[in-house]
Amino acid sequence: MDAIKKAIRAYIIDNFMFGDDRGLDDSMSFLENGIIDSTGILEMVTFLEEKFSIKISDEDLLPENLESVEKMGMFVLRMGA
């Protein structure tokens, strides 16, 4: 799980936070804190599918799966990565 969360964090920091990870907590909501918008979530889905060799369906595009580093990590584990 730690390796999955580390990869997700690194992607978010590099692509959405311009390399500045100050204030990013693993349980922090991306949307509520303005870190990632709805288009960014779609970019994250592509990253997760490619990085972890999983397929994410439209039904899985829910906040409880994709709202934070922690939730994404748990979701990727459930998807079998």
N, C-alpha and C positions, 0 to 999 in steps of 0.2 A: 504493500500500500504506500509506503514512504516513497518508493521510486516513482510510482504513478503520480502522487501529489507533487513531487519535485519537478517532474516533467511538465505538468499542468501549470504550476507556478511560474516556471521559467518561460513558458510560452506566453502567458498573460503579461508578465513583466516586460518581456522583449517586444511584444506586439501591441499592447494596449496601455502600458504605463511608461513607455519610453525609457526602460531600464531602471526606473526608480521604484524600488519595492517598499519604500517606507509606508507604513500604515496598512499593508496588505496582510490581513489575517485570514487563515484558511477557512474560517466560518463566515467571513464577510460576504454579504450579498453583492454580486457584481452589478446588477441593475439598480438596486436601491442606492448604491454608493457611486453610481456614474462611472464605473470602471469599464463596463462592456455594455453596449446597446444591443438591440435585437439583431442587427446585422453582424455584430461581433459574435453573438451566440452562434450564428450559422458558421462563421469562420472557425469557432471553437469545435463545432461538430465535425467539420472537415478534418481538423487537426486530430481530434480524438479517434476518428475512424482510421486515418492513415497511420498514426503513431502506434495505436494499440490493436490494429487489425480487427476492428469491430464494425458492426453495421447498426446505425441508430435510425430507428423508424420515426415517422412523424408523431406517433403516439408517445414516444419517449421524450419529446421536446417539451418537458415540463420543468418548472422551477425546482421541484423537489429532486430532480436529477442533475440540473445544470446551473444552479444558482450560486455555488461557491466552489472553491478548490476542494473542500471536504466532500461536498455532495457529488461533485464530478468524479472524484477518486473512488467513492463507494459505488457509484453507477458503473464506472469502467470495470471494477471488480465483478459486479453482478453480471455484466455482459460477457464475462469469461476471459478477460485479458489477463 
